[in-house]
Amino acid sequence: MYKGERITVIIPCLNEEQGIEQVLRRTPSFVDQIIVVDNGSTDRTAEVAESLGASVVREDVRGYGRAYKTGFSRATGDIIITLDGDHSYPPDAISYLVEALLHLNVDFLNASRFPVRDRRAMSFKHKFGNFVLSFVMSLLFFRWIRDSQSGMWVFRRKILAGMILESDGMAFSEEIKIEALLAPEVRFEEIAIQYSSRLGEIKLNPWRDGIQNLLFLLRKRFARGSRHA
């Protein structure tokens, strides 16, 4: 518990045996609940996570968004923090981010990876793709966002009830931010973090995932317009 708030950390994993140990060892002790969503791993990810005290939930249907929806359904904390199991996002920044959420009095805090200080952490191709997606999202939804694809968020669990989250894939990352941005009662802010090179196998396909995320942004904008017409 942190300043009277129960804290849940949710980590989706697919074959992150190498990174998940480092993530869990660096997670602050005040975290009340750690949920590792095993999205069909064939390595020792689940075993390692359980040995370090995490609650492991298995989700056999593959998908980044699907894993998060499963994790959200098990969360009990007042505040939810998300990050990847590959050690690219900083677990030891959790206290700083929770403090920022409380100090700024916001409901959703997006942890921006930019500017990327570790040159090994992100290729130029990935930086360019992130810029394009963030720029398009900002244009479509009339609010500047620096990192639409960040996988580290801190938010109050109660706001999930008002969100329409449809994506089961990588587009879930931008979708949850769109839902937070467009909800009048949700206060949204963005704050920079230190992003590092990942441990283990890279699973993203930049061209495929980038195009799918771009198309999803357009569909989401059209669907939003239809619902409010």
N, C-alpha and C positions, 0 to 999 in steps of 0.2 A: 504494500500500500504506500502511496506517495501523497502526503498532505491530505489525507482523508479520501483519496480516490483509489479505487481498486484498478489494477493495471493488468491487461491481457496483452501478450505478444503472440502474434500469429505468423508462422513461417511455412510457406508452401515449399515442398521439396520433391525433386525428382532426381534420384541418384546424387545426393549431396553429402555422401559419407565423409568426404575430405573437409568440406567447409562447415558442416553443421556443428561439429565439435567445437571449433573456434568460436562460432557465433554464440553457442549456449554458454561456454565458459566465460564469455565477456558480457553476458547479459546481466544487468544489475540485480542485486539480491532483493530489492524491494518489489520486483515484479511478482504479482500474485499467481498468474496463470500463464504458462507457455504451451501453446498448441502448435505442434508440428504436423502439418497435413501431408502425409505421404501419398503422393500422386502416382503410385505404381512403381516405386523404386525396386530395382533388382539387386542393389548392393546392401550395405549394412546401415543405411541411413536411419531406419526406424530403430534398430537395436542401439545404435550410438545415442540417438536422441532420448530414448527411454532410460538408458544408463545414466544420463545426466539430468534426469528429473523432469523431462518434458512429457506432456500428455500427447501421445501419438494417435492421430485419427487417420484412418486409411480411406482414401477416395480413389476408387479404381477407374473412374471415368476421367480420362486425361484432359487437362486444361487448366491454365493459370487462374482464370476466373472461377472455374468450377471448384478448384481447391480452396479459394478464398471464401466462397459461399458456404462451403462445408465448415471451414474454420469459424466463420461468423456465427453459424448456428450453434456452435459450442461455447462461444465466448460468454463470460460472466462479468468481466470487468466494466467499470464505468468508462474507462479510456482504453481504446485499442491501438496498438502499435503494430505495424507490419514491416517486414523486411525479408530479404531473400536468404536462403540457406547456404549461399556460396561465399559468404564473408565479404561481399563487395560493399554492403551498407554497414555503417559503424554501430554495433550494439552498444558501445560505451557512450554513444551520443543520446541514448534514450532519456537519461535524466535531464539533459539540456533541452531536448525537444518537448518533454512533458512540462518542464518549467516554462518554456516559451508559450505553449498552448494556454497554460493557466495565466501567465503574466499578460499575454496579449488578449486574453478573454475571448478566444475563438473556439469554434467547434471542429474545424478541420484544418490541419496544418500539413502542407505538402513539403517534403524534404527534397529540395532541389539539388541535383548533382553538379550544377554549373555555378561557377567555372570549375572544370575538371582540373585538379592540380597534379594528379598522378597520371603521367603521360601513358602509362601502360594500361590504365583502367578502361579507356575508351578510344577506339580507332576514329580516324577522321570520318570514315563512312558512317559510323554510328552517331557521331556528333552532328553531322549534317542531317541525317535522318531524323534525329530528335528535334533539331531546329525546325525542320519543315513541318513535322507533326504538331509541334507546339505553336508554331506560327498560324497554321491552318485552324487549329482549335481556338486560338485567340480571336481570329477573324470571325469564325462561325458563331462563337458564343459571347462575343463582345466583352471579353475580360482577358487582359494579358496574363499569360501563365508561362513561366520560364522553363518548366520541365514537366510536360504532360505525360511522360512515360516513366517517371520515377516510381519505384516500387516500395518506397518507405513513406508511410503516412501515419499521422497521429490524429485520432479523432474521437469524439464522444460517441459511444455505442448507440445512444438513443436516436441519433440522426439516421441510422440505417432504416428505421421504420418508414421513413418518408421517401426512400430512394427506390427507383425502378432500375434494377441491375440485371441486364439481360445477357451480357457477354459471358461465355464460358472460356474464352481464350485470352490472348495477350491484350486485347482491346479493353479488358476489364479495368486496367490501370487508368486509362483516360476516362472511361465511363464513370467511375466512382467520383472522379474530380469534377466532371461535368454536372453530375447530380448534386454535388455539394455547392458548386458555383451558382447553380440556377435556383436553388431553394432559398426563398427570401429570408427564412428564419435561421439559415446556417451562415455563420461567419467564417470566411475562408481566408487563409494567409499562406504564404510560402516563405521558406527559410533555407539557407544554404547549409549543406553538410559536406563532409569529406568522403568522396567516393574512391574506392580502391579497386585494384585488379582482382578478379574473381579467382577462387580456388576450384579446380575441377573442370569438367567438360563444359564447353559453351554449347547451349542448346538453341539459342535464337538463330533464326534465319532472317537476316536483315531485310532482304528484298521482299520475301513472302510476307513476313510479319508487318513490315512497314506499309506495304500496299493494303493489306487487310485492315490495318489500323486506320489508314486514311479513308478507306471506303466506309468503315464503321462510323467515323466522325460525320461523314455526309449523311448516312442513314439516320444517325442519332439526331442530327439537326433537323432533318425532314420530319421524323417522328415526333420530336418535341413541338415543332410548329403545328403539326396536325392536332396534337392533344390540346393545344392552347388556342386553336382557331375558333 
